[in-house]
Amino acid sequence: MMRRSLAALFCIVVLAAFAHADFLCLKDGRIVEGHKLARAPGGVKVTFTNGEVLVPDALISDVLIEGEALAPPQTEEEKAQVSKGMVRFEGKWISPKSRDDLLRKRVEKRVKDLEVFKAHSEWRNRYQEKTKNFEFEHTLPPEVFENYRDLMEAYFAQFLKDWKIQAPKGLGRLKVCLYSDYGDMIQTGGAGGGVLGYFRFIPPLELNFFHERLDTAFTEEVMFHETNHYLQKLIDMDFRMPHFPGESLAEYYGASKWDPVKKKLTTGLILEGRLVEVQDDIAGGTMMDLKRMISSERMYEHYTWGWSLVHFLMNDKRYAAKFQKFIIALPTAKDIKREVNSQNLKAIEQSEVASAFMRYLDVKDDAALKVMEGEWHAYIKEKLTLVTTRGKEEAAKSAAQSGRPLKAKRLMKEAIAAGSTNPMTFHRYADLLARDGKHAEAMDLWKKAIALDPLVGEFYWHMGRSILAAKGDKDEGERLKKLAKEVDPDGSYYDIDIEAAAAGEGDG
């Protein structure tokens, strides 16, 4: 079967040596066992009941095929050692007994570790761990979870330090639910379709997001954004941060980078997906009016242009301290008018936010605001220039999530033309084309996604569904859907109505 283990902790080829079975381990920790393997040009062929799959060498960490002959010794040293009955293991020549004893001990530990993980892979048996500031519940392999755990604690400490705030007395720990994939979050966490993560900002407070194995950078981006809503709330637990600057600031922190080796967090980087969206607007002749930005109650541009505005202000010595003072003042200053909303939280009308913005940043009037607007626009054009293929992919994903399929398709096409090797980009583009009835084009894209990563059941499932929707070969469509379940028997997306998914808003 195809296990959903994501950690190399459970990926050890010697397990198969003792089980006398073919065994394939991928570099990202996935394991394939119980299926016939065979060497093939460019990779390893896996034979499932409903089809054969070629796994590229680039994805493979270890492979053991029963009965496969070992390569004969080549050098004189190798020949001499083999003649003495020695075997090469981890760079050293040792006796077969020493090797087997060592492997047996490792296998016993790995098997125990794997059984523990399997016992916790369902949400009802989830792992639970308390840290200084968080109470985690998750179904991830410990090695994967530990990275998020350390990252979030470092993020909490750095935000409070950078913004010179203290956690409220008696705060307690924030409950964090971390799911092994999107389907689990939708089904177990109760999130609406299209929601990629969310922070529940009224008691009981709760943070939810999921681990995207094929794009861990995306997972971290969502985590940084959603956690920032919680960190903003620490300024005043009874305050509801307005859409601007709340979402814009959360996006600013979305572009952070965590070094798990050095345990170092870098914030305020360029959020390339948002930058591509802003540049796309500019190319189309649209420049955001600053007064509209700070005065509008809720607008999608608070995520895109709003991110660039915060980036500008936080990187300009004239404005950085003033902008931070403005953020802190919104829930606390006496010169700002607040009202209690229906959620029993203090809130501010957006017109009051705009007035406070101008006062705290020393913008005297509309003419001065226009001057700042010009500086902001120049900053975007002159300073925010780093754009990679990933930026187009992220912008396309945002466009799809916000109900703009035409823009999403165009950006995905551009990302692929620019050399994308992300199988999810091909998959998402194919899915959009299939919804338009362009099944033949979609099939070509799914085949390319499968060539990049052939062990993602979702690709086969969508291919089969597309064939059936186009009233094509029914047997082939059903075969692909069955193959999807063989490749990934635990895939929760099989039961999700993906086409009904709609973008969610709020603190998300």
PyMOL commands that set and color helices and strands:
alter all, ss='L'
color gray80, all
select helices_A, chain A and resi 8-10+14-19+57-59+76-83+96-119+123-125+142-162+182-189+216-233+243-254+272-283+290-295+300-302+305-314+320-332+350-360+366-383+389-401+405-417+423-435+439-452+457-469+474-487+492-495+498-500
alter helices_A, ss='H'
color red, helices_A
select strands_A, chain A and resi 2-3+23-26+31-33+36-40+43-48+51-56+60-64+87-89+92-94+127-130+134-138+174-179+197-200+206-210+257-259+264-266+339-340+346-347
alter strands_A, ss='S'
color yellow, strands_A
deselect
rebuild
show_as cartoon
